[in-house]
Amino acid sequence: MKPWKTGILLVLCVDVLTVTTVWAQSPAVVPTPRADMVWSWGDRDETWMGRFFANVQQVQNNDVELLLIGDSITHGWETTGRATFDKYYAHRKAVNLGFSGDRTQHVLWRLIHGQLGDISPELAVVMIGTNNSNSDTPGEIAAGIQAICHTLRGLIPETKILLLAIFPRGETAGDWRRGVNEATNSMVAELDDGKWIHYLDIGPNFLKSNGDLPENVMPDFLHPNEHGYQIWAEAMEPTLARLMGENPVR
């Protein structure tokens, strides 16, 4: 790792520790690995740490222009959303840093432990926090998301961040975890500085007019199906293309 990157990591560790002190009661800002996590994908297994190290190799060996950072919803670009990913992002030299089940604290651990190497992509798309909604308050989740954005700004200062609002979840507008996510979104929207961090809420694109989440978009009312990934890509494309200085994919 380059010496200046080592220095930045030391500063970031201090900053994260400072945030952790302020939010001492919240795991959402404490960088934490999931070393014992194993996913089963049909006839093969994948470990959390194995995916982490595979990502490290991937960014070291490729010219990366676009990062997709998140949890299982982002992870799903490799499976359910693969065809849409290939259409919109493969030619943009994208790397998927989505890890199923991750919370803000897990993304923080990955970032400060070298997942990005020495890359300087054009854009990083961040969508994280829904898994925190089971146990953390909106303020705590927002602090975790803020810490992620701050860490990215330190590690890849020439990279713009497209911060997506946490997607709607639950069948109806009254779902309590959707309420947590919406309250979190109202806080992190303030991170938009118009230059490096750009906030975008595409949640309404998934919903019916009455606020219900259609089963033919997210069958489990959390994870998009193929149609859901198409909605995501189409809704995000104008902003993503503009931030990358490209013409939108049609």
N, C-alpha and C positions, 0 to 999 in steps of 0.2 A: 504494500500500500504506500502511496506517495506520502512524504513527510507532512505536507499541509493537510492531507486528509486525516492523518493521525491526530494532528492538533485540533482539527474540527471535531473529531470524535470525542476528545477529552473535554472540550467545551460543551458539547451536546450532553455528555454524561452528567456534567455539573448542572446543566439546565434542567435535565430530566429529574435529577435528584431534588432540585429546588421545587419543581412542580409537585414531585412526590411528597415533599415535606408539607406543602400547602394543602394537598389533598390526601393527607396521610391515611384517612379512612377508606380511600378508594383504590381498589386494585387496577382501575382503568388506566392509570398513568404510571404503573410500575412495570417496566419491561420484564416480560415473563415468557419463557419458552414452553413448548408443549412436547417435551422430549419423548413422552411415552405414547403419543398419538399415532395410530395406524389407521389408514383408510383401506377399505376393500373395494376394488373396482373390478367386479366380475371375476376374472381368473388371475388377477394380480393384486398384490398389496403395495401400498406406498406409505412410508413413514413421514411424519412431519419434518424431522431432521433431514431425512433423505431428500425431500422436496426442497428444503432450504439450501442444501449444498448443491443440488442440481441447478437451482436458480443462480447461485454464485458462479458456477461454471458457465451457465448460459450467458450471463451478462459479460463475463470475461472474454468469451469467444465470439461474440457477435456485436455488430454495430447497432446499438439499441436507440431508437428514436421515440418510442412510446412505452410507458409503463402502465400496467393495470394493477392497482393495489387494493386488496380487500379480503373478503371472506369467501364462503362457499358460493355466493352469488356471482362473484368475479371468477372464482375457480371454475364455475360452470361454463365459461367461454370455451374450455377445452373439450367439453362433452356435449351437453344439450345445445349450446350456442355455437358449436364449431363452424357450421356453414356460414353463419352470419359473421363470425370472427374472421374467417378467411376472406369474405367479401370486403369488409371494412378496415381490417387492421393488419392482415398478414403483410401487405405491401408496405406498411408503415413501420416495419421492423419492430413489432410489438413483443413485449415479454409479459407473461401473465404471472403476477405475484399474488394471486388469490389463493388463500388457504382455507379450506372448509372448516368451519367452527371457530375461526379466529375472532378475537376481540381486539380492542384498541391496544391493550398491553402486549399482545402477541406480535402485532405489526411493529410496535416500537422496538421490541427485542430483535426482530429480524433486521430492521434498518440499522440499529446501532452496532450490530454484530457483523456488518460487512456485506449484506445482501446485494448492495448496489455496486460494489467494487469501485472502479474509477470512471464509470460512465457519466455522460452528461447529455441525457435525452432531451428532446424538444418539449415533451409534455408528460406529466404523471397524472393519471386519473385515479382519484381516491374515493372509495365508497366503503365505509366501515362503520360499525357501531350497533347493528341490529342485534347481535349476539350479547351485547352488554345490557340490552334493555330488560333482560330477565332479572338482573340483580343490581344495576347501577342507576343512579338518578340522572336526569337530563344534564345537570350541571357537571357531573362526574364524567359522563360520556363525552360531552363537549370539550372538557379539559383534555381527555385522551386524544380526541381528534385534533385539537389545537397543538398538542405535543407532537403528533405525527407530522403535521404541516410544518411546524417549526424545525423538526429534525430534517425533513426533506429540504427545506430552504438552506439549512446549514451544509448538508451533504452534496446537494446538486443545485447550487445557487443560480445557475443559468437556465434551470428548468422551470417552466410554468407548471402550476398545479391546477387541475380542474377538479374541484371538490364537489362531489355530488351529494345532494341531500340523501339521507338514508331512505331507502325505498319503503313504500307503504306495505304493511303486513296485516294479517288478520282479515277475516271475511268481510267485516263491516267497519264502518267509520268509528264505531264505538270500542273497537278492540283496544284494551288498555296498553298493550305494548306499542301499538301504532301511535297512541297518544304520547308515550315516552319518546318515540322517534321524532314525532312532529315538534315536541318541545325542544328536543336536542337540535333539530334543524334550525329552529328560529334563533338559536344561540350561535351556531357555527356559521350561519349566513353572514354574520358580522366579520368573519375572517377575510371576506372578499376585499382586496385592496385595489382592484381594478388594474393591477399590473402583473403581479406574480401569482396571486391566488384568486381564482375565479370560481364563484359558487353557482351551481346550477341545480334547480329542482325540477326533475322530469317526472316526479311521482304521479301527478294528475294524469299523465298519459296512459297509465296502467288502469285507471279507475273508471267505473261507470259514473253516470251523472249524479247518482245518489251517494257516491262515495264508496260503494261496495267494490271489493276486489274480485274480478271475474275468475272463475275456476279455469276458464280456457286461456288464461294468461299466466296465472300462478296456481297450479293445481293444488298445492298444499298451502296456499295463501302466504307463501314466503319466497319460494324459488321460482324464477321464470321458466316457462317451457320454451320451446323453439320460437313460438310466436312472441312470447315475452321478450326474448333477446332481440328479436327484430324491432319491436317497439323501442327498446332501449337504444339500440344503435341508431335508428332513424331520428329519435328525439335528440340524441346527443351530437349527432354528426355536424350540424351547422356550427355549433360552438367549438367542437373539437377541431374541425378543419380550419376554422379561423385562427385558433390559437397555434396551430401547427403551420400556418401560412400556406395552406393548400386549398384546392378546390374541393368542395364536398363530393363524396361518393354518391352517385345517383343509382 
